[in-house]
Structure formats: structure tokens, C-alpha cells
Amino acid sequence: MKKYLEGMTERQVAAITNEGCTAVTAGAGAGKTAVLTRRVYRLLLKYRSSERKHPPVVAITFTRDAAKEMDRRIKDMAGKSLAKMALATTMHQFAINKILKPNFHLPFFKKQGFKLWKIASGRDSFFHLNQATDIALSNKQLGDFKQLEKSMELKEWMSLVRAFGHSPSSYFAQNKAAFHGVASTLQELLSYDQLPTNLNDTQRRNFYCLKIWHRYVEINRKHSMIDLDEVLVQAAHLLERDPAVRRTLRERHPQLLVDEFQDSNLCQFRFVVALAGDGEGLSTFGDIKQAIYGFRGSDPQLFIELLNRFPRHTLVNLPDNFRSASQVVEVGNALARKMTLKVTDEPMIPRNAAKPYEPVIFHEADYPSTEAEWIATKMQWLRDKGIPYHKMGVLYRYRKLGDALENELIERNMPARRVGGSDDKSLYEDERIVDIVLFIHILFNPSSKKAMSTFIAENSGFSIDRKEYNVLFQKHGFAGNHHKAISYFTNQHFSQSEQSWVVLNSIAQALFDLSARLERVRTFEHYCRHKNMQYDGLPPGQKSKIEKQLGDAYLMAVEEFVAKLKSYYCQSFFMPFASAQVKANAISRHQERINEDFDSIFSYLLNRNRLVHESINVHEYLKSRPLITERTKKDQEENTSDIELMTVHASKGLEKEAIFIVGCSDETWFKDKTASEPTSLNYQEELRLFYVANTRARLQLYITRHKEYKYRNSYYETQPLDFLQYILDLPVIEQSDLREAG
């Protein structure tokens, strides 16, 4: 047996060595990446004696981190010299570097108005989208658009239609009938400024979104920009329309391997089919049971469609699970049996003989904060049992569900990081949260070395870059107190007629008022705790009554302070250089998210028991919120110390000794807060997502939920996640809402 096949099962060997079009279905923990790497290596051996300018073997993954890991594995196996014949990349990077850039001179791009181009940043896209919204819609239409019960955000809508490969013109052409009575051409639709009253809610939403999208593309073109969603649309269109480009790419890259193909959308499917030619050099890897990106337009049926498109394919299934203890595999198989879309009915076969410390645990808590407390305590218990923190993972359906736990871990000084890339950032890495924390640091942490310089440098309205700010910093002695910088800029540098002065003066007013309010809160801190000590000898009932009175007043003072802080943030800091009308419109559109973001930051603090009994200091809490303005070195290094928190969508490929799945209630899992019919596409995708979460665990699995959640300042009861009915009766699961965490 060849050395690179040693240790492989019979089916893994078949997946590695099969000639021609090959489709590999690999269950959770089946060693898929090892198989893919070895297949790349076997293909590389065909070209080791040839001279080629371009890498003949291309391995496409869906994330940059996965591409980097694939590249590392290929180099380890093949050596650096032979590994140069392989390119491990993402679909977007391949499209940019191998399709768009080399062909940018073609008329295809010139006809669309491209001159020069660059990838739009997140801030660029956000600003251009807000501009496009205000320009594209009349005042009447803006009001109607706001009042519509939107099933998805504008940005989501645009991502979804482009997942089908659409441009604004192709979308209109395909959906022209839906706009009957309003517009018969795209130009008529764009110039229509009345309310389209003869359209239903969905049609009106699509009508408004299309107008905004078209204007957004125009603004991007004006600034020579293209965003990432448009990259694949442009690449797929070029490949389909230009046989010479297709032919050149196939000659340069005859072997194409695509990982996680079950998560492809129609645009990506068209992209791969156009590159694959007759399919003889195509290898796809995936698992329909782990297809979880339908909300982005992905369609697991396309995995099956690809098999039909290339009938000479060979299908290989890998059922062995080398990752998880048998009790975890049993949970996974129980969930898989309820799935309606399958390539195979073969269950996973457990191959990990490890013995867990306890059964799979299902725990119910009252609130997100008490759920977080239980989890943190359980983690400390597991650490004492011998599982280090970096081998523990926390998964949740939506990023917000991790916020309470992140704050709990920060306050306990337990090492943690949120991971998962741009869509699944840490609470304190999210651009919106960063903006709020930046405001907090400017107001309450004057010794911060980067708060003021970041704010000045990242807002072009000041016309001061970071280097120029640092010169002023040294010259005028801002060191140790950037409040001096605010004073300098408002009294000496800018005149009162300049918008920069208006912005900084508004911040100075916020600082003055909020500092006085913070002093009131500090008085409560001292008074409540002093009184509590004074009344320690009172009868329990009387003591409890006094504590409640003091605590309620203290909590109210902190809530009022946070509410005023939020008001000043919107007034003084949010989009500081926008016109009053543009800012008002943007705040109106984003107010709910701003409220949610402030709740996420301050949920840990706004707790009466903590305020009264735990000696928490509000000022120190404000200063201790992490200000993360760039990716830290820690994020790029191998994790050897931290608990990892991420959305389930970000957990593909993850495996941890202990996994906690939090927020397992219908209202906090399903987007519309209720389970749909078990045979529906949405229900089935969410079931697959829950399956993915469960099968990340190697040894210990914990499933938790909270019975109440907060939404728009009110608390609502929750119901257990519908999928739990398929597993809670399994003998490997222990249920209890009373069980101690450690």
C-alpha cells in the first residue's frame, strides 16, 4: 500500500484513489479533510515531472481559514516544491485573482461602467447602502418601506438575490410580471416615485429593494468599487458568456476539488459547472446532513443536481465517526433519522471509545444571565476534571445568544474568545459594538491610548490621519488624557463654523452631562453597600425589604444613566458627519439594533443583585469594555488557552472535548420565533443546524435553554426547541433544571 494511504479505511482509500468525476459524502467526524488532502496529493503526483506556469490542482473551500489549513496540510504532505502545483483558495479569491483581475480589460467589464475597481469595505457598503436608500426612494416610499413587515433586512435581500446570480437588470427581467401595473421596464421602475399601492407587501418590498440595489450599484461604480457578493455574480456571468475564458481556465487548472459543496448556492453551482467542463477533473466533498446555509441562498438539492449533471460520477460514502463518544453519535443519529433530504440512510458508526465523565446533559435556566452562570460554573468543574478551557466550545443559533455568557466569562476572568470570521464576530469585535465602546472610552477612559486617535483617523470629515494626530498628540501634550485633545480641537484647532467643531463640541457636552450622572451612580454604590453592612443584623425579612428598596433605586439610577448614554450616542457619535436628515433616517432604520447592542453590552451590569452584593463598579465596568479596533495577534495564533464561542454556522469542522449549545428554545432558535411544519424546508434546515451543533462534541455535550428572554424591553416565555423531542427520551441524556453545575 502506498504510504499516503496508510491508516485509511477501505472507503477512504476509494475516495482518494478513484479516477474521474468523484463525489464524496462524509458524515461528521469522518476524516473528510484527511481524505481531501490525500486526494490532492495523489493528483499532484501526476504533474510532478511537468513544467506548468499555473497550478493544475485547485482545492476550493468556503472560508479563508479553511483554505489556509488546507494549504498547510498539502505542504506538510507534498513538500513545498510539489505543493506549488496546488492552489488552496476560496471561491471568492479564485474569482478575483484568476478570473476578474486577468480579464478586467475585456469589453464585458467596460460596458458595465468599470474603470478601476477595488473591493468595498464593510464601512463603504454600509455608507453606500444608506446613501442609496435615501436617494432611490421618495419620502412617501421611504415611509412605506419602513412600515412594511420586512421578513429580511435589505442587505440580506441583496445577498440572497445575488446568490441566484442576479444583477438588478436580470432580477427585473425574471420578475417583471410581479411589477405589472407599476413598470414595464427597469427604467420605469427606477423613476416611479409614487406608492405602488396595487402591489402586495412582498412585491412592494421587492420593488423598493430593487430600486435601492440599482442605486447602490451605481454608487459603487462611481467609486470604482465592487462588493464581495457581486464578485461571484460577475465571475459566473463572464464564464458562462465567454468560452475562451472557460477554455483557458480549464487548461490551466484541469483538476478542481470543491469542499462543502452541500452549501453551494445557484450562483456558485453555475460557477463550478462552468469551470468543470465535462466533469472528468471534478471532485466534490460534502454532507447533505450538514447543509445549513439556505438563508444565504444555498440549496442542498444542488448536490444531487450535480450528480445528475455528471452521470459518469462515482459516489463514495464515509460513515465512520472518529470524533465523538458513542453517546454523542447516538444523539446525532436520532436527529438524522428525522431528516427528509438524504443521499444515504446509512447511520454514523462510532469509532471513538472514550468514556465521558457524565451523560449528555439538558439544562433549563430562568434567564440568559442564569443560563450563563450555570455554564461558566460547569466549565470550571470540567477544568477541574482535566479538560482545559481551550478544549471547550459554546455554540448558539444567533450571535446575540452568546453575549450574556461572554460578559459572564469576562467578569470571572475566564479566558474566552469569539471566533468565526466577519459574520460571527465577538460581541466586542462587531463594528456596531466597537463604535459604541469607542464612544464609551472617549467619555470615560481618557487614558486610552487609541480611542481618540481611532475616532479622528477613521472619520475622514476631520481631515486628520493617524500620523497627523500623533504629531498633534506629541506637540500639545495629550498624553495620558485625550480629554485634552477634545479641548484643544474645540478651542484652538477647529473654528465653530466647521462641522468637525460641531461634532467634538457635542461630544464634550455629552461628557459634561454624563460625568455628573456617573457621580450620582457612584453615590448609590457607596450608600447601598454601606447601608447593607449597617443592616446586616436585622431580621431576614426586614433586611431583604431594605435591600430591595435600595437595590431598586440603584438599578433605576443605572438604567437612567445607560438610557442617557444611548441618547447621546445617537445624537453625538453615530454617523457624526452625516446631514441631520440622513442621520435621522439612519437612526430610525437602525434604532432597534442600537437598542439590542446596548442591551448586550449592559445586560450583565443591569442586575439588582449584582449591583448591591457584588461590589461592581459602574465606572470600572465602562472602562473595562474591550475596545477592539483591529484583529489582534491573539486571534491569529493557535488557541492554547481560551474557551471559544461561535454561532453554529461558524462551527463547521470544529471539534471540542466539551460542547455547550445555548439558547435551545423555539423563540431563540427560529427566526420567526416558532417551529414550522417538520417537512418544511426551513424546519429541515434548522434541524440540520442542530445536528451540526451536537456533532461537534468529542466527549461531553450540554444543551441549555432559558425560560424567558427580553425583547424590546419586555420579557417573554419560551418553549423548548422542537428538535428536543427527538432526543430527550434517549437513555444517554439526563434532564434536569435543578442539577448543580459542578
N, C-alpha and C positions, 0 to 999 in steps of 0.2 A: 504493500500500500504506500502511496506517495505520502511524504511527511506532512504536507498541509492537510491531509485527510485523517490523520491520526486523531483518535478521540471522538470522531464524529459518528453519529448513528447511521444506520443504513439509509434512512430517508434524508438525512442531512447530506450524505455523500451524493445521493441522487440530485438534490437541489444544486449542489456545487458543480457537478460534472455534466449535467445534461447539455446537449448541443441544441442550438436553435432557440426559438422563442420559448421562454420558460416563465411560468407563474408560480410563485411560492406563497402559500398561505401558512403563516406562522402564528400559532397561539401565543398567549402571554408566557414569557419566560422560556421560549423555545430555542433560544440561541440564534435568533434570526440575524443579528449583526455579525456574528462569527461566520455564519454561512455566507452572507453577502460579501464580506471581506475576502473569504477564500474563493468565492466565485470570481471576484475582481482579479485576484492573484492568478487564478488559472487562466483567465482571459489574457492577462498581461504576458504570460509565458509565450503566447502565440506571436507576440510582437517584439520579443526581447532582442532579436537579431536584425530588426528593421530600423531604418532611419526615417523618423517621422517628425515633421515640424510641429504637428498638433497632437495632443494626447488622444489615442484611438479609443480609450475606455473612459466613459463618463458615468460617474455614480451621482445621481441626484437625490438629495434629501430635502426635507421641508424646513429645516432650521439651520442657521449658521453654526450653532453649537454642534448639531449632529454632523454637519459637513466637516467641521474641524476634527471631531472624534473619528470619523471615517478616514480622513486623510492621515491621521496619526496611526491608525491600525494598519492601513495599507503600507505605510512606510516601515512600520515595525516588521511586517511580514515579508515585503518585497525588497526592502532596502531602498535607500534614497534614489539610486540611479534608475532602477526599474520603475519605481513609484512615480517618476516624472512622466511616465506614459499614461498615467491615470489622472483624471481630474475629479475630485470630490467637491461638489458645489451645491448650491440651492438652485431651484428653478429660476428665481428672480436674478441671481447673479449670473447664471448661464445666459439668460436672455439679454442682460445688459452687456456683458463682456464679449459674448460670442455671436450675438445676433444684431442687437441695436447699434452698438458703437461701430463695428466694422462696416455696417451698411447705412450709416446715417447720411451718406452722400446721395442715396437713391431718391428718385422723384417721389416715392411713397411718402417720405417724411416732409419733403419740401412743400408738397401740395397741402399738407395739414398746417402749415404756418410755422414749422420748426425752423429755427436759425441755429442758435447754440442751445444746449439744454443741460440741466442738472437735476438731480433727484431732490424733490421738495422735502424739507424737514417737516416734523410734526407741527412746529410753530407756524411754518409757512402755510401748511394745509389748513390749519385752524383759522388763521387770519384770512386767507383767501376764501374759505367757505363762508365765513361771516360777511365778508365783503360781497360775495356773490349773492347771498340771501337778501341783503338789503337792496342790491341793485336790480336783481331779477324779478322781484315781486313788487307789485303796487302795495300801497298801505292797506287797502282792503284785503288783498290776497295775503299779506303778512299776518293780519289779524285772523283770517280764516285758517291759515296754516297752523298758527299757534293753537287754535281751539280744536283742531282735529284730534281725535283719539289716535295718535300715531302708534302703530304696532312696532315700529323700529325707528331709531334715530336716523337722521339724514345721512350721516357718514356710513352707517350700516347699510342703508338702502343703496348707496352708491357702490359699496364694496360688493353687495350681492348681485346687482345687475352686471357689474363688470366681471364677476365670477362666471357669468354666462358668456363672456366675450363681447359684451356690447360697448359701443360708443354711443353718444347721445343720438346720432343720426340713425344707427341701426336699431336702437331701442324704440325710437319713434316709429320706424318703418314696420317693426314687428308688432307694435301695439297700437297702430294707427286707429283701428276700429274703436278702441276704448275712449278715444278723444273725439268721437263723432259729434258734430254739433258745435264744437268749440274751435277745432282747427283741422284742416285737411292737409296742411303741410307743416313741417317743423318750424318754418319761419313765422307762420301764422300763430302757432302755439307760443313762440317766444315773445311775440309782440302783443299778445292778448293780455289786457290789464284789468279786465272785469272779473267778477266772481264766476267761476264755471258752475253755476247752480244746477245745471242738468246732469252733472256727474255725481256718482255716489262717493262716499267717503274715501274708499280705496282709490278710485280713479282720480279724485281731487288730490290726494296725497301724491300719487304718481305724477300728476300734472305739475304740481309745484316742485317736486324733487327734480323732475327733468329740466324745468326752467333754470333752477339753481345750478344743477350739474353742468348744463351747457355754458352758463356764465362762468362757473368755476374753471372749466377747461380753458376758456378764453383768457381768464386772468393768469392762469399758469403759463399759457403760451406767451402772453405779453412779457412775462418774467423769465422766459426760456426754461420753464420747469415742467417736470413730469412726476407724478407721484407713483408709489410702488404698485398700487392696484392697476394703474394704466400700463405699466411695463409689460406685463404678460399679455394684455389685450393687444398692444402694438406688435409684440413679437409673434403672437399666434396669427394675427392678420397678415403680417409680412410673409410668414412661412406658407400660409395657405395660398397666397396670391402670386408668389414668386418661385417658380420651380428651380430657377438657377440657384437661389439661396438655399433651398432644401437640398439640392444635389451636392452643393459644396459642403454643407454641414455633415451630410451622411458620409462623404468621402473622408472628411477629416476625423469624424467621430463615429466609426462603424458599430461600436458596442455601447449600448445605452442601458443602464440599470437604474430603476426608479424605486425608491423605498417609500413605504407608507402609501401605496397607490390607492388604498381604500378611501383616503381623504382627498382625492382629486376632485376638482370641480370641472364643469364642462369646458371652460377656457383652457385649463391645464390638460385635460383629456385631448382636446384638439391640438394643443402644443406638442404633446408626446406622440400622437398618431402621425402628425406631420413630420416629425423627426425620425420616426421609426421605419418609414418606408414599408417594405414587405414584412417587417417584424422579426426577421431572422436574427438580428442583433439585439433584440429587446428582451430584457429580464425585469419582471415586476415582482415586488415583495409587498405583502400586506396581510391584513386580517380583518374581514368584514365585521367581526365581533367587536373590533376596536375603531369603527368608523364613527367619528364624533364631531365632525366639522360641518354639519348640514347648515348651521346658521350662517356659514360663510359661502354657502352655495355648493358645498361638496356633496357628492351623490355616490354612495357605495354601490349602487347599481352599475356605475361605470366600470367597476372592477370586472363585473360579469360581462358587460358590453365589450370590454377589451378582449376577453377570451373569445367572444363571438366574432370580433373583428379579425382576429388572427387564429383561424380554426386549426392551424398546424401546431398549436402550442402544446406544451407538456405541463400538467398541473401536479405540484408536489405539496402535500400537507405535512406540517411538522406539529404533532400533538403533544410531545413531551414537555412538561413544565419542570425546568431545573431550578426555578427561583423559589417557589413558595412551599411552605409546610403544607401537609395534606389538608389541614382544616381550612386553610385559605383557598386551596384548589377546590374543595367541596363547595364553598360559597360561590366561587366563580362559575363552576359547572351548573349550579342551581339557577343562577341568573341567565346563563347562556341558553338553557333549555326553554326559556320564555321568549327568546328572540325569534322573529319571523323570517328574517333575511339571513341566509346562510349559504356558504359554498360547500360545507361539510357538516354533518351531525356528530362527527367524532369528538368525544369529550377530551379535555386535558387529562394527561396521565401524570400524577405527582411523582417526581424523582428526587425531591429534597426530603431526607429522612430526619431533619432537625426536630427537636422536641420543644414546643413553646412553653413559656412559663405559666400561661393561663389560657383559657378558651378565647375565642373571638368574643369581644365584649360590646354590647349595645347599651349606651348610657343616655338617659334623658335628664336635662337640667332645666331650670326655670327660665333663665335669660341667657343671652350671649355672654355676659360677663361671668356668670356662674359656670357656664359650659367651659369658658376659657380657664377659670380657676381649676376645675376638675382635671382638665387636660394637662395643665402645667404641673400639677401635683403628681399626676400619673407619670409624666415624663421624668420627674425627679426619682420616682420609685423605680422606673425602668433603668435609669442611670445607675442606681444603687445595685440593681440586679446584674449589671455588667454591659448594658447596651449604651454606648456613648451617644451624646446628643446628635452628632453629625450623621448617625445611622437611624435617625427618626425623621419622619416626614409628615406634614399636615396638608391635607387636600380639601378643597372646597369648590362648590359649583361656581360661585362668583367671588371675585377678589375681596369685596367688602366683608364677606363672611370670615375672613382671616384677620380683620382689623382689631377686634376685641382681644384675640389671642396675641397678636403682635405687641399690643400695648401691655398686656399682662406679662409677657416674657421680658420686655424692656424693663419694667418696674422690678422684676425679680432678678435682674442681671443674668438671665439665662441667654446664652448666645444663640442668635437666630438670624436668618436672612430670608428674604422673599426672592424667589427665582422664577425664571420663565420667559424672559425676554420682554420686548416692548409692550406686548398686550397683557402681561401678567406681572407687573412690577410690584415691588414692595409698596406698602401704603405710603412710605416716605420717599419713594422714587417716582411716584406718579406726578406728572407735570403739574396737575392742578393742586395737589397737596404741597409740592415743592413751592409753588407760588404763595400759598397761604403761610407755610412755615417761614419762607423768606420774609414776608411781612412781619411775622411774629418776632423773628430775630432782629430785624431792623428796629423794631419798637423796644424790645425787652432784653436784648442781648448785645449791648453796644460794644462789647469786647470781641464780637465775632470778627474773624479775620477776612471772611469772604462775603458776608451778607450784602453790605453796601456796594462793594465793587461788582458783585454779580448783578445786582439790580441796575446799576448805572450802565454797565457794559452791555447787558442783554436788551436794553431798550434803546434803540437807535435814535429815538427822539432827543436824547440828551447830547448826542454827537460827541460822546466821550468813550473811547475804547478802554479796555482794561489797563493797557500800558500807560495811557494818559492819566487815568485815575490814580495809578500807583505813583506817578510823578507828583500829582497834587497831594497825595497821601503823605509822601515824604516831606514835601515843601511846606505844607501847612500844619503838620503835626497832628494828623487824625489818629495816630497810633493809639490803640487801646480804647478808643471811644469814637465810633463812627457817628454818634450824635453830633460831634464837632463838624463832621462833613456836611450834615444837613444844615447846620448853622452857617457854615462857610458858603455853601451853594446858594442859600436863600438870601444871605446878607451881602455877599461880595461877588459871586461868580455870575449868577443869572439876574436879569432885570425882571421886575414884576410884570412886564408885558409879555414875557416868554412863557410858553406852555411848560417848560421844564421847571420854572419857578412855581407855577401853579400846582404842579404835581407834588413837588417836595414840600411846599407850604402846607398842602392838605395833609401830608404825612406828619408834618410837625404838629399840626392841630390834633391829629389822632393821638400822637404820642403824649401831648399835654393832658388831654382828657382821660385817656386810658390809664396813664400813670396814677392819676388821682383816684380812679376807680379801683386800681390794684391795691392802693393803700387801704381802702375800705375793706377789701377782701383780707388783707393781712391782719387787720384789727379783729375780724371774725376768727381767723386762725388762732390768734392768741387767746381771745376771750372764750371761745368754745372749749378749747383744751384746758385752760385754766379752771373754768367752771366745772368741767368734768372731773378734774382732780379734786376740786373742793367738795364735790358732792358724792365722792366715792363711798362715803359711809352711810348714805341714805338707803332706805328700804328699796329693793329692786324695782318695784312698781313706780315709785316716785322718781327714782333716778332715771328710769327708762323714759318717763314722761318728759323730764327736763332735757335729757339728751335729744329726744325727738324734736322738741321745740327749738333748741339751739341748732340742731342739725338741719332742720327745715329752713331756718333763716339763713344759715351759712350757705346751703345749697342754692337758695334763691339768689343770694348775692353773686355767687359764682356763675349761675346761669345768666343773670343780667349782664355780667361782665363779658361772657362769651358772646351773647347776642349783640352787644355793642361793638365788640371786636369784629364780628362778622359784618355789621353795618358799615364800619369804617373801611374794612377790606374792600367791599363793593364800591364804596364811594371814592376811596383814595388810591387804591392799588390795582384793582382789576382793570386790564386794558387801559393803562394810565394815559396814553396819548391818543386814544380814540376820541372822536367827537362825542358830545353829550348824547346825541340821538343814537349813534352806533353803539355806545356803551350801554345805554338804557335797553336797547333791543337785545344785546348780547346777554345782559344780566337777566332779562325776562326769560330768554330761552334757556339759560343755564342755572337759574335760581335753585331748582330742585337739587341739582348736582352739588352746588355750593353748599346747600344745607346738609346734604349727605356727607360731604367732605369734612365739614366742621364737626358733625356728629362722630365721624370716625376718629378724628384727632382727639376729641374731648370726652368720648364716652367713658373712658377709664376714670377721668377726673370727676365727672358729674355723677358721683355716687356718695350718698349721705354718710354711709358707714365708713367709707374710706376717708372722707374729709374730716370726720370727727375723731376716728380712732387710730388712723394710720399715720398721723402727723405729716400728711402730704402737704407740700409747699407749692402753692399755685404758681408763684414766680419761677421757682426752680423747674416745675413741670413745663412751663412755657419755654424756658431756655434749653431744656434737655430734649426737645423735639428734634430729631435728627434733620439737619439741613444737608440734603444730598443733591448737589448741583451737577455732578458728573459721576460716571461709573467709577467706583473705587477699585483700587488694586485688589482688595479682598474679594470683590465679585468675580474677578478674572482668575483667581487662584483656585487650586483644588480645595474643596471644603474638607477640613480636618477637625472642625470644632463646632459647627453651627447646626441647629435644627433648621430644616428647610421647609418653608411654607410656599404653597403654589396652588393655582387652580388645577382642577383635574385635567383640563385641556393642555396644561403645560407639563404634565407628568408622564407623557409618552416616553418609554424607555427607562423610567425611574424604577429603582428597587431600593427598599429600605428594610432594615430589620423590624421596625415598628412603623405602622401607618395609622394615622388618625384621620377619619373622614368626618368633617364637621358640618353642622347645619343641615342634617338629613331630615328635612320636613318638606312637604309639598310646597308650602308657601315660600320657602327659601331656596328651593331647587328648581322648580318650574318657573319659567319666565312669566307666565300668566297666573302664577300662584296656585294652580290646581292641576291635577293629573288629567290628561286627556284619555281617550279610549286606548286600551292596551295594544290594539293593532295599528294605531295611527303612526305616521312617520315620526312625529315629534316625540311621542311616548317611547318608541323603539330606540330613537337616538339617545334619549336621556337614560334609558336602560343600559345601553352600551357604554355610556359615560360612567355610570355607576359601576359597571363591570370592570372598566379600566381602573377606576379608583381602588377597588377591592384587590385586584390582582397585582398591585404594586408592592404588597407586603410580602416579605420573606418569612417572618416568624410570627409577629404579633399584629393583630388587626383590631382597631377600635372604631366603632361607628357611633357618633353622638348627634344629638339634636337639642335645640332649646324650644320650650313650650310656648314662649311668647317672643315677638320681635317688634321693633319700633319702626314705624313708617309715618313720615310727616307728623311727627310729634305725638303720635298715638300708638298704643300697644295693641297687638292683635294676637289671638291664639293661633297655634299651628297644629297641623295634623302630621303624624308620622309619614315619612316618604313612602309612597305607594309600593315601591320595589321591595320594601322590607318584608311584605307579606310572603315573598318567595323564599326568604332565608331565615326568618326568626324562629321557625319551628325546627330548624336543623339542630341535631344534638351537639354540634360543635360551637353553638352560640349560647352565651349566657346573657340574659336580660335583667337589668336592674336599674332603677333610678335612685337607689339607696346605697349601692355598693360604694365603699370608700375608694378613693383614687389610689391610695398607696398603702 
